[in-house]
Amino acid sequence: MSSAAMQHRQFAEVVDFERRRDVRVITNIAGRYMLGSKRDDSGNRREFACRALNISSQGMLLAAPVSGGVGERVIAYFAQFGKLEGTIARLMERGFVMTISGTPAERARLAAKLAWLEDHKNHDIPDARQYQRIVPRRPYSTLTLVDGTTSTCLVIDMSISGVAVSADLLPPIGTPIAVGMVVGRVRRHFAEGFAIEFAETQDIETLPHRLIRL
């Protein structure tokens, strides 16, 4: 390869890297995260569900049920990106903006994934479960216990018989609880939250309106 051709190739690679480095993808990707200040009774970090609403190689905006303080460490996991670490840079009404730490090589790899995601975002394969469970576009709702205690939650997914949520509280199994206007009982705990079984089977057409309420 000639010197001129080599220089042209290097210039093209730099331009491509700069293009990918600045990519900010508007998305709605499900994941989970941990905060340094939120731990269970055993001292282990609690996990919460989240949605990455937009992301670049420098930082991302998370829809999240629980926030920490500015500067607090965050560890987030996404199937598409793997483990991402950083700190809370800014608090939002129902989430926060976090920085993404990493070496230049790690940022380049993330930027490449984002560029690929941006190029292929209109070619998603439909979820085979879409007729069984619904992932709401507006993921926030309110939990209400029988004593009147309320808490904001993030709705992970829902069906006509129940809903999976992530919140700062973790009621015991069997606890009566309302999500929005729908009443049920806590039936199962999992890493990021808990599942609620509705007292009555819901109508799929009206469920989002009754469930997603603040």
N, C-alpha and C positions, 0 to 999 in steps of 0.2 A: 504494500500500500504506500502511495506517495505521501510526502510530507503534507501537501495541501489537502489531500483526502483525509489524512489522519486528523488534521486540525478541524476540518469540517465535521468529522464524526464526533470529535470531542465537544465542539461547540453545540452540536445537535443534542448530545447527551446532557449537557449543562442546561440547555433550554428546556428539555423534557423534564429534567429534575425540578427546575424552578416552577414549571407548570404544575407538576404533581405536588410539590411542597405547599403551594398556595391553595390547593383544592379544599373547599369547605363543602361538605356534602350535607344537604338537607334531607333528613331521613327520619325513621321512627323504628329504631332497632332495639329489640328487647335485650336486656342484660341484667347483671346484678352487681352490687357494690358493697363495700364495707367502709366504715368510718372509724378513725382511731378512738373516738370518744364513746362509741356505742358497743357495749359488751354484754354478754349474758351473765347469768349467776355464777358460771364457772370461770369467768374472765376471758372467754373467747369472743372475738369480734362477731357481732351479729351481721347477717347478710340481709339485704333488702333488694327488691326488684326495682328496675329503673328502665327508662327509655332514653336512648341517645337521640335527641331531636335534631342536632346538627353537630358535625365533628370535622376538625382539621387535624393536621399533624401537630398542632400547637396546643389545642384544647377542645373541649366539647361542652355542650349544654345538655344537662340531664334533667328529665322529668323524674322526680324522686320524692317518695313519701316522707323522708326524714333528712334533714340538713344538719350540718355541723357549723362550726365557726369559720370565718375567713382565715385561710392559712392552714386549716386542718387537712391532714393527709387522707387521701381517698385511694382505694384500690378497686378497680372496676374490671369486670370480665364480660367479653362479648364473643360469641361463636365466630364472628367474622374477623375480629381483630386480636383475640386473645386477651392477655392481661395488660391493663393500662394503669399506670400509677401517676399521681400528681397531687395537687392541693386545691382546695376551694379558693377560687379567685373572686367570686361575686355570688351573692345570694339572690335568688329569684323568689317570686311568690310561691311557687310550687316546684322548687328544684334549685339547682345551682349550676354555675359555670365552673369547670375545673380545668386547670392546666394539665398538660400531658408531659411527663418527664421522659427523657430518653437521649441516647447518643445520636449523633448525626446519622449513623447507619440505621438505627431503629426508627428514627423519624422518616428516613427515606423509604423504608419498607412499609410503614404505615401510610405514607403518602401514595405509594404505588397501589396499595389495596383500595384506598379511597378513590383514586383515579379510575381503577377498574370498576368499582361500585358505581361511580357516577356514569361511566360509559354504558353500564349494563342495567341501570336501575329500572328501565322499562321492559326488561326481559325476565322478571321474577317468575319463578315457578309457583303456582298457587299452592297454598298449604292444603294438604290432603284432609286436614281436620276442619276446614272452614265451615262445613255444614254441621259440625258437632259443637265447636266452641268458637266464640267470637272474641276477637281482640279489638277493643273499642278505640276509636280515633281520639276521643277525649278520655284519658285514663283515670281521672280523679273522681273520687266520691267521698262520702262521709260515713263512718261507722258510728253506731249508737248502741250503747249497752243499756240494760234494763234500769240501771241506776241513773241514767241520763248522761253518763260520760260519753263524749264524742271525740273522734280522731279522724283526721284526714287519712285516706288510704289511696294507694295506687292499684287500680284493677288490672290484674295480669291477663285474665281472660274470663269468659262467662259462658254459661249455657242456660237452657231453660230450667235446669234442675239445681244449679249452683254457681258459685263464683270463687275465683282464687284471688286473694288480695295480699298486699304487702303494706305493713304499717308499723309504727313505733310500738304499739301494744301487741301482746300475744296472749289472747284469752285462752283459758283451759278448754280442752275438748268438751263439747256438750254445752258450752255457754250460749244462751240465746243472744242474738245480735241482729241488728238491721243494717243493711247496706243501702244507702239512699232510702227508698221507700219499701224495700223488699226485706221481709223478715225470714230468718233462718237460724241455724245452729252451727257452731264450729265443729267440723267433723274430722279435720286432719291438719297437722302441722307439717311444714317442710322448710327447707333451709331459708328461703326468702320470705316466708309468711305463713298463711294458713288458708284452708279451703272451708267454705261455708255451704251447707246444703240448705236450699230453700224449703220453707214449710209447705209451700204449694208450688206445683209446676207452673212456670210462667209462660206468657205468650211471647213468642220470639219477636213479634213486631213492636210491642210496647216495652219490652225488657230494657233496652238501652235508655229510654226516657225515664223509667222508674228507678233504674239502678244508678246511673251516672248523674249524681246530684251533689252539689256543695251547699 
